[in-house]
Amino acid sequence: MLAIDLVYVPRGRIRWTYLIDAAEEAAFIAASNRRGRNLTGG
């Protein structure tokens, strides 16, 4: 999703707030992986 946002935000197709949301999601996934947990609770 982050890649899509990086393309469409500069073009003005979607609002910049979606880029912030995608960055937060990427940070959450990175933090989860760093702790050795997956997103399904295992």
PDB file of N, CA, C and O in Angstrom, chain B, residues numbered from 101:
ATOM      1  N   MET B 101       0.818  -1.199   0.000  1.00  0.00           N
ATOM      2  CA  MET B 101       0.000   0.000   0.000  1.00  0.00           C
ATOM      3  C   MET B 101       0.860   1.261   0.000  1.00  0.00           C
ATOM      4  O   MET B 101       0.505   2.263  -0.620  1.00  0.00           O
ATOM      5  N   LEU B 102       1.983   1.205   0.692  1.00  0.00           N
ATOM      6  CA  LEU B 102       2.840   2.381   0.754  1.00  0.00           C
ATOM      7  C   LEU B 102       3.324   2.768  -0.634  1.00  0.00           C
ATOM      8  O   LEU B 102       3.396   3.953  -0.958  1.00  0.00           O
ATOM      9  N   ALA B 103       3.656   1.778  -1.455  1.00  0.00           N
ATOM     10  CA  ALA B 103       4.134   2.070  -2.809  1.00  0.00           C
ATOM     11  C   ALA B 103       3.047   2.762  -3.637  1.00  0.00           C
ATOM     12  O   ALA B 103       3.334   3.688  -4.395  1.00  0.00           O
ATOM     13  N   ILE B 104       1.829   2.318  -3.492  1.00  0.00           N
ATOM     14  CA  ILE B 104       0.715   2.935  -4.222  1.00  0.00           C
ATOM     15  C   ILE B 104       0.543   4.383  -3.779  1.00  0.00           C
ATOM     16  O   ILE B 104       0.357   5.280  -4.601  1.00  0.00           O
ATOM     17  N   ASP B 105       0.606   4.596  -2.473  1.00  0.00           N
ATOM     18  CA  ASP B 105       0.468   5.960  -1.947  1.00  0.00           C
ATOM     19  C   ASP B 105       1.604   6.857  -2.426  1.00  0.00           C
ATOM     20  O   ASP B 105       1.383   8.032  -2.717  1.00  0.00           O
ATOM     21  N   LEU B 106       2.808   6.318  -2.508  1.00  0.00           N
ATOM     22  CA  LEU B 106       3.947   7.118  -2.979  1.00  0.00           C
ATOM     23  C   LEU B 106       3.780   7.557  -4.430  1.00  0.00           C
ATOM     24  O   LEU B 106       4.341   8.570  -4.847  1.00  0.00           O
ATOM     25  N   VAL B 107       3.015   6.800  -5.186  1.00  0.00           N
ATOM     26  CA  VAL B 107       2.767   7.161  -6.585  1.00  0.00           C
ATOM     27  C   VAL B 107       1.618   8.153  -6.703  1.00  0.00           C
ATOM     28  O   VAL B 107       1.733   9.154  -7.411  1.00  0.00           O
ATOM     29  N   TYR B 108       0.521   7.890  -6.023  1.00  0.00           N
ATOM     30  CA  TYR B 108      -0.690   8.664  -6.242  1.00  0.00           C
ATOM     31  C   TYR B 108      -0.796   9.957  -5.447  1.00  0.00           C
ATOM     32  O   TYR B 108      -1.493  10.877  -5.875  1.00  0.00           O
ATOM     33  N   VAL B 109      -0.129  10.054  -4.305  1.00  0.00           N
ATOM     34  CA  VAL B 109      -0.182  11.298  -3.540  1.00  0.00           C
ATOM     35  C   VAL B 109       0.459  12.455  -4.311  1.00  0.00           C
ATOM     36  O   VAL B 109      -0.165  13.510  -4.429  1.00  0.00           O
ATOM     37  N   PRO B 110       1.682  12.302  -4.841  1.00  0.00           N
ATOM     38  CA  PRO B 110       2.260  13.426  -5.597  1.00  0.00           C
ATOM     39  C   PRO B 110       1.448  13.815  -6.836  1.00  0.00           C
ATOM     40  O   PRO B 110       1.460  14.976  -7.246  1.00  0.00           O
ATOM     41  N   ARG B 111       0.760  12.868  -7.418  1.00  0.00           N
ATOM     42  CA  ARG B 111      -0.064  13.162  -8.595  1.00  0.00           C
ATOM     43  C   ARG B 111      -1.364  13.861  -8.234  1.00  0.00           C
ATOM     44  O   ARG B 111      -2.063  14.377  -9.106  1.00  0.00           O
ATOM     45  N   GLY B 112      -1.688  13.876  -6.947  1.00  0.00           N
ATOM     46  CA  GLY B 112      -2.911  14.517  -6.510  1.00  0.00           C
ATOM     47  C   GLY B 112      -4.144  13.646  -6.647  1.00  0.00           C
ATOM     48  O   GLY B 112      -5.267  14.138  -6.541  1.00  0.00           O
ATOM     49  N   ARG B 113      -3.947  12.360  -6.881  1.00  0.00           N
ATOM     50  CA  ARG B 113      -5.086  11.449  -7.046  1.00  0.00           C
ATOM     51  C   ARG B 113      -5.724  11.092  -5.714  1.00  0.00           C
ATOM     52  O   ARG B 113      -6.934  10.878  -5.641  1.00  0.00           O
ATOM     53  N   ILE B 114      -4.906  11.026  -4.647  1.00  0.00           N
ATOM     54  CA  ILE B 114      -5.426  10.756  -3.311  1.00  0.00           C
ATOM     55  C   ILE B 114      -4.828  11.769  -2.347  1.00  0.00           C
ATOM     56  O   ILE B 114      -3.802  12.382  -2.645  1.00  0.00           O
ATOM     57  N   ARG B 115      -5.457  11.947  -1.203  1.00  0.00           N
ATOM     58  CA  ARG B 115      -5.017  12.939  -0.219  1.00  0.00           C
ATOM     59  C   ARG B 115      -3.754  12.476   0.491  1.00  0.00           C
ATOM     60  O   ARG B 115      -3.496  11.277   0.595  1.00  0.00           O
ATOM     61  N   TRP B 116      -2.973  13.429   0.978  1.00  0.00           N
ATOM     62  CA  TRP B 116      -1.715  13.128   1.654  1.00  0.00           C
ATOM     63  C   TRP B 116      -1.931  12.382   2.965  1.00  0.00           C
ATOM     64  O   TRP B 116      -0.999  11.759   3.474  1.00  0.00           O
ATOM     65  N   THR B 117      -3.126  12.431   3.517  1.00  0.00           N
ATOM     66  CA  THR B 117      -3.370  11.717   4.768  1.00  0.00           C
ATOM     67  C   THR B 117      -3.262  10.200   4.589  1.00  0.00           C
ATOM     68  O   THR B 117      -2.951   9.487   5.543  1.00  0.00           O
ATOM     69  N   TYR B 118      -3.515   9.705   3.385  1.00  0.00           N
ATOM     70  CA  TYR B 118      -3.355   8.285   3.123  1.00  0.00           C
ATOM     71  C   TYR B 118      -1.891   7.884   3.195  1.00  0.00           C
ATOM     72  O   TYR B 118      -1.572   6.765   3.598  1.00  0.00           O
ATOM     73  N   LEU B 119      -1.004   8.784   2.808  1.00  0.00           N
ATOM     74  CA  LEU B 119       0.427   8.517   2.892  1.00  0.00           C
ATOM     75  C   LEU B 119       0.849   8.396   4.351  1.00  0.00           C
ATOM     76  O   LEU B 119       1.652   7.527   4.690  1.00  0.00           O
ATOM     77  N   ILE B 120       0.323   9.247   5.209  1.00  0.00           N
ATOM     78  CA  ILE B 120       0.625   9.167   6.642  1.00  0.00           C
ATOM     79  C   ILE B 120       0.113   7.843   7.208  1.00  0.00           C
ATOM     80  O   ILE B 120       0.806   7.186   7.985  1.00  0.00           O
ATOM     81  N   ASP B 121      -1.088   7.461   6.820  1.00  0.00           N
ATOM     82  CA  ASP B 121      -1.662   6.200   7.289  1.00  0.00           C
ATOM     83  C   ASP B 121      -0.802   5.012   6.858  1.00  0.00           C
ATOM     84  O   ASP B 121      -0.550   4.107   7.654  1.00  0.00           O
ATOM     85  N   ALA B 122      -0.358   5.013   5.618  1.00  0.00           N
ATOM     86  CA  ALA B 122       0.466   3.912   5.126  1.00  0.00           C
ATOM     87  C   ALA B 122       1.808   3.859   5.855  1.00  0.00           C
ATOM     88  O   ALA B 122       2.314   2.774   6.140  1.00  0.00           O
ATOM     89  N   ALA B 123       2.382   5.016   6.156  1.00  0.00           N
ATOM     90  CA  ALA B 123       3.648   5.051   6.891  1.00  0.00           C
ATOM     91  C   ALA B 123       3.464   4.504   8.311  1.00  0.00           C
ATOM     92  O   ALA B 123       4.329   3.793   8.822  1.00  0.00           O
ATOM     93  N   GLU B 124       2.349   4.833   8.938  1.00  0.00           N
ATOM     94  CA  GLU B 124       2.069   4.300  10.277  1.00  0.00           C
ATOM     95  C   GLU B 124       1.890   2.785  10.238  1.00  0.00           C
ATOM     96  O   GLU B 124       2.361   2.081  11.131  1.00  0.00           O
ATOM     97  N   GLU B 125       1.221   2.288   9.223  1.00  0.00           N
ATOM     98  CA  GLU B 125       1.047   0.848   9.092  1.00  0.00           C
ATOM     99  C   GLU B 125       2.393   0.154   8.887  1.00  0.00           C
ATOM    100  O   GLU B 125       2.643  -0.900   9.470  1.00  0.00           O
ATOM    101  N   ALA B 126       3.251   0.736   8.066  1.00  0.00           N
ATOM    102  CA  ALA B 126       4.573   0.160   7.830  1.00  0.00           C
ATOM    103  C   ALA B 126       5.394   0.149   9.121  1.00  0.00           C
ATOM    104  O   ALA B 126       6.107  -0.816   9.396  1.00  0.00           O
ATOM    105  N   ALA B 127       5.294   1.207   9.901  1.00  0.00           N
ATOM    106  CA  ALA B 127       6.013   1.261  11.179  1.00  0.00           C
ATOM    107  C   ALA B 127       5.482   0.202  12.141  1.00  0.00           C
ATOM    108  O   ALA B 127       6.261  -0.426  12.857  1.00  0.00           O
ATOM    109  N   PHE B 128       4.180  -0.002  12.166  1.00  0.00           N
ATOM    110  CA  PHE B 128       3.584  -1.020  13.023  1.00  0.00           C
ATOM    111  C   PHE B 128       4.059  -2.409  12.628  1.00  0.00           C
ATOM    112  O   PHE B 128       4.396  -3.218  13.493  1.00  0.00           O
ATOM    113  N   ILE B 129       4.089  -2.693  11.340  1.00  0.00           N
ATOM    114  CA  ILE B 129       4.543  -3.998  10.864  1.00  0.00           C
ATOM    115  C   ILE B 129       6.017  -4.202  11.194  1.00  0.00           C
ATOM    116  O   ILE B 129       6.415  -5.284  11.625  1.00  0.00           O
ATOM    117  N   ALA B 130       6.825  -3.166  10.994  1.00  0.00           N
ATOM    118  CA  ALA B 130       8.253  -3.267  11.298  1.00  0.00           C
ATOM    119  C   ALA B 130       8.470  -3.514  12.786  1.00  0.00           C
ATOM    120  O   ALA B 130       9.310  -4.332  13.162  1.00  0.00           O
ATOM    121  N   ALA B 131       7.727  -2.818  13.629  1.00  0.00           N
ATOM    122  CA  ALA B 131       7.857  -3.005  15.073  1.00  0.00           C
ATOM    123  C   ALA B 131       7.412  -4.408  15.478  1.00  0.00           C
ATOM    124  O   ALA B 131       8.031  -5.028  16.343  1.00  0.00           O
ATOM    125  N   SER B 132       6.361  -4.904  14.871  1.00  0.00           N
ATOM    126  CA  SER B 132       5.886  -6.253  15.175  1.00  0.00           C
ATOM    127  C   SER B 132       6.919  -7.297  14.773  1.00  0.00           C
ATOM    128  O   SER B 132       7.152  -8.264  15.499  1.00  0.00           O
ATOM    129  N   ASN B 133       7.531  -7.097  13.625  1.00  0.00           N
ATOM    130  CA  ASN B 133       8.552  -8.040  13.160  1.00  0.00           C
ATOM    131  C   ASN B 133       9.793  -7.980  14.035  1.00  0.00           C
ATOM    132  O   ASN B 133      10.432  -9.004  14.277  1.00  0.00           O
ATOM    133  N   ARG B 134      10.136  -6.810  14.502  1.00  0.00           N
ATOM    134  CA  ARG B 134      11.309  -6.650  15.342  1.00  0.00           C
ATOM    135  C   ARG B 134      11.134  -7.391  16.668  1.00  0.00           C
ATOM    136  O   ARG B 134      12.098  -7.914  17.227  1.00  0.00           O
ATOM    137  N   ARG B 135       9.918  -7.429  17.156  1.00  0.00           N
ATOM    138  CA  ARG B 135       9.641  -8.121  18.423  1.00  0.00           C
ATOM    139  C   ARG B 135       9.485  -9.625  18.221  1.00  0.00           C
ATOM    140  O   ARG B 135       9.362 -10.369  19.194  1.00  0.00           O
ATOM    141  N   GLY B 136       9.489 -10.071  16.987  1.00  0.00           N
ATOM    142  CA  GLY B 136       9.380 -11.511  16.720  1.00  0.00           C
ATOM    143  C   GLY B 136       7.954 -12.018  16.731  1.00  0.00           C
ATOM    144  O   GLY B 136       7.721 -13.219  16.869  1.00  0.00           O
ATOM    145  N   ARG B 137       7.006 -11.123  16.589  1.00  0.00           N
ATOM    146  CA  ARG B 137       5.605 -11.535  16.551  1.00  0.00           C
ATOM    147  C   ARG B 137       5.050 -11.308  15.158  1.00  0.00           C
ATOM    148  O   ARG B 137       5.479 -10.406  14.438  1.00  0.00           O
ATOM    149  N   ASN B 138       4.089 -12.142  14.790  1.00  0.00           N
ATOM    150  CA  ASN B 138       3.411 -11.868  13.532  1.00  0.00           C
ATOM    151  C   ASN B 138       2.066 -11.200  13.833  1.00  0.00           C
ATOM    152  O   ASN B 138       1.648 -11.134  14.989  1.00  0.00           O
ATOM    153  N   LEU B 139       1.409 -10.719  12.821  1.00  0.00           N
ATOM    154  CA  LEU B 139       0.180  -9.956  13.021  1.00  0.00           C
ATOM    155  C   LEU B 139      -1.034 -10.823  13.317  1.00  0.00           C
ATOM    156  O   LEU B 139      -2.112 -10.299  13.602  1.00  0.00           O
ATOM    157  N   THR B 140      -0.875 -12.150  13.255  1.00  0.00           N
ATOM    158  CA  THR B 140      -2.009 -13.032  13.542  1.00  0.00           C
ATOM    159  C   THR B 140      -2.022 -13.473  14.994  1.00  0.00           C
ATOM    160  O   THR B 140      -2.859 -14.285  15.388  1.00  0.00           O
ATOM    161  N   GLY B 141      -1.104 -12.949  15.793  1.00  0.00           N
ATOM    162  CA  GLY B 141      -1.109 -13.251  17.220  1.00  0.00           C
ATOM    163  C   GLY B 141      -0.246 -14.430  17.616  1.00  0.00           C
ATOM    164  O   GLY B 141      -0.242 -14.833  18.779  1.00  0.00           O
ATOM    165  N   GLY B 142       0.489 -14.992  16.661  1.00  0.00           N
ATOM    166  CA  GLY B 142       1.312 -16.170  16.972  1.00  0.00           C
ATOM    167  C   GLY B 142       2.688 -15.866  17.446  1.00  0.00           C
ATOM    168  O   GLY B 142       3.458 -16.783  17.734  1.00  0.00           O
TER     169      GLY B 142
END
